Amino acid sequence: MPGQQEQQAAQEYWQRELIRPKTNIASIIKRLIFLEIIAVIMAVLGWFVIRWLGIFSNHQPAFMSLFEIVSTLVFIITVRKTLILIVEAYQHYAPEDMRRRCVMVPSCSEYAILAIRRYGVIAGCHKTYIRLTKRCKGGLFEIDYP
């Protein structure tokens, strides 16, 4: 059972001003397109470097499998920024009552960004999933950083 100090901290937390990222749909789409262009450029450059090194011959199936491998690696590199953009879009456009449902510090969306930045995509998404499904169910105020 939370003490008086925790209850007072929770009350202050619920009354806090929500921080909304300075973003909009147009800037998010521009940033996503930019990330995809960078991914394609990196994939093509990777293909040229591997071809220059002579790892694969000029066969079409080898080119496609190589391009798929390089594209997948580049996607893994850019997916972190893409997920953070999605969470920032949620923070910007979600209604205030929905954002105030979380009674933990940091909020679940802030936790997701911190976890993805600190632990990477797979571990960060797993920690965020655990936070959303198991830890942030009650009405008790709690401080929980990733």
N, C-alpha and C positions, 0 to 999 in steps of 0.2 A: 504494500500500500504506500503510495507516495506521501511524503511529508509535506508540511506547510510550505517549505521553501520550493520544492518541486512543483507544487500546485501554483504558486505565485509565478514561477518561471514559465509554466505552461500558459497561464493566463496572459502574460506579457507576450509570449510567442504567438498566440492566436491573434493578438491585436497588432502585430507587426505590419509594416508596410511591405507588400509583396514586391519583389524585385522582378521586373520583366525585362528580358534581354532586348536591346535595341535592334530589332530585326523585323522583317516583314516577309511575306510570301515571295515577293520579287527578289529580295536579296538572298533568301534561302535557295530559290531555284537557280539564281546566278552562281551561288557558291557550289551547289551540287553539280551543275553543268561544268563549272571550272574543274572540280575534282574528277569528273568523268573524262574531260579532255586531257588532263594530266595523266590519268590512268592509261588512256589509249596511247598517248605519246610515249610514256614509259614502256608500255608493252611492245610497241613497234621498235623503239630503240633497243630494247632487250633482245628482240628477235634479230635485229641487224647485228648486234654484238655477238650473239651466239652463232649466227650464220657466218660472220667474219672469222670467228674462231674455228669454224669448220666442224662443229659438232654434228650438224645435220646436213644431209645432202639436199638437192633441189626437189625432192619428192613432195608432192602435194599433201599426202596424209601426215608426213613428218612436220610440214609447216603448220598445219592446222593444230596438231597436238602440241607443238611448241608454243604457238600463239595462245592456245588455251591455258597452258601451264603458266606462261608469263602473265597473261591477263588475270588469272586467279591470284597470283602472288601480288600483283598491283592492287587488285580489289581488296585483298586482306590489308594492305597498307593504308588504303583510303577509307576503309569502312569505319574506322574509329572516328574520323572527322564527320562522316555522314551520320553516324548514330548521335553524336553530340549535337549536330544541327537539328536532328529530329526532336531531341529533348528540348532544345532551345525554342523550337517552334511551339511545342506543347506549353512551355513556360510563358510564352508570349500570348498565345491565343486561348488557353484554357480559361474557363470562367473562374472568378475569384472564389466562389464557394467550393468548387472542385479542388482548387489548389490548397485551400485551407483545411481540407479533410485530414491531411497528414499532421500528426501531432508530434513528430520526431524532429530533432535537430541533427543534421540538416534535413530539409524536406526530401521526399523520395526522389524528386527530379534532380535536385542538387546532388544527392547521394549518387545517382546514376552517372552524372557527369564526372564526379570525383572518382568513382570506382573505375569507369572506363579509362580515364586519363592515367590513373595510378596502376591498374592491374592489366590493362589491355582489354581487347574486345571480349574474348571468351570468358575469362575470369571475372571481368567487370560486369558483364551481362548476367553471369550466374549469381554474383553477389547482389545485384539489383533485383533479380528474380526472387531470391531468398528474402530480401528485405520487403518486397511488395507482397509476397504471398504468406509469409510466416511471421514477420516481426512487426509489421505496421498494420495489424488488425485491431488492436485494442484502442482504448481511449486514454491510455496512460502516456504522459509526457516522458520522453526518453532522449538522451543524447547518444547518438550512434554514428560515428564516422567510419568510413571504409578503411 
